[in-house]
Structures are given as structure tokens and as C-alpha cells.
Amino acid sequence: MLFQYYRSHNVARKFFSWVFYSGKVQAYFITWEIKGEIPSSEEATTIIKIHGRHFDGGKLVKKSTPLKVK
């Protein structure tokens, strides 16, 4: 079931908007298809910082760059 059908989606949007736009929050976002093993937390952190979108206090600082999946 998709959470957006049960009003949770709107609640989540409001919550995350409040979190990201209310102060000094550093956030990185990235999505990609994983084939094979899930990377370790150190590898994932590096990948996200290089390829993810970076927001500072709700403002986009760096756009995402394509991730080449092996």
C-alpha cells in the first residue's frame, strides 16, 4: 500500500517542510537503483555527498549529479 493514500503523505510533507525550512539543517537527498550489495554506511555517505542534492536550511545548494551504476 502506498502511504499517500492514507493521508500520511500530506502529514509527512508538512513535517519535512517544517524541519528543512525552519533553521540550520543540512540535508542530502539521492535516489538510485541498487543492483547487488547495499553499500556500507561509509560508502553510502561518500556517494551521497558527491552525487546527492544538498540543501542548507531548505535552500538548494548543489544539484544532484548522475550516478553511474556498475
N, C-alpha and C positions, 0 to 999 in steps of 0.2 A: 504494500500500500504506500502511496505517496503521501508524505506528511502535509503537502499543500492542500489536500482535500479535507483536512480536518482542522482548519483554521490555525494550525500551528505555524504555517508558513508566514502568515502576516505577523504573528507574535514574534517569531524569530527575526524577521526583517526589522521590526521596531526595536527589538532588543539590540541587535548588532549595530543598527544605525546609532542608537544611543551610546553604545560602547565606543564606536570608532569616531564619532563626531563630537564627543564630549570632553576630550582632553588630549593628553600627550600619549597617544597609543601608536606603537609601531606594529604594522601588520604586513605579512606577506601572504599572497594567495597564488596557488598554482594548481592546475589540474592536468593530469596526463594518464594515459592508459599504461598500466603496469603489465609487462609480459615477463614471466619468470619469477624471480625472487623479489620480495619487497626490500628496498634499500634499508641499510641501518639508519639509525637516527642521525648520525654524523653525516652520512652521505645525503640523506634527505634534506638536512639543514643547508648543506652546501648547494645542492641543486635548487632549492627554493630561493636562496639569496641571489643566485646567479640568474635564474630564469623566471622567477615569480614576479608578480606585480607587487610593488612596495607602496604602502600608504603610511603617511605620517600625519596623525591627528585627523584622519578622514580625507586627506588630500592625496591624490595620486602623485607620487614622487618619481616612480620608474615604471614604465610599461613592461609587460612580460615579453620575453624573447622565446622563439620556438625551441622546444626541447627535442633533440634527435634521439629517438628510442632505438636501441640496438636490436 
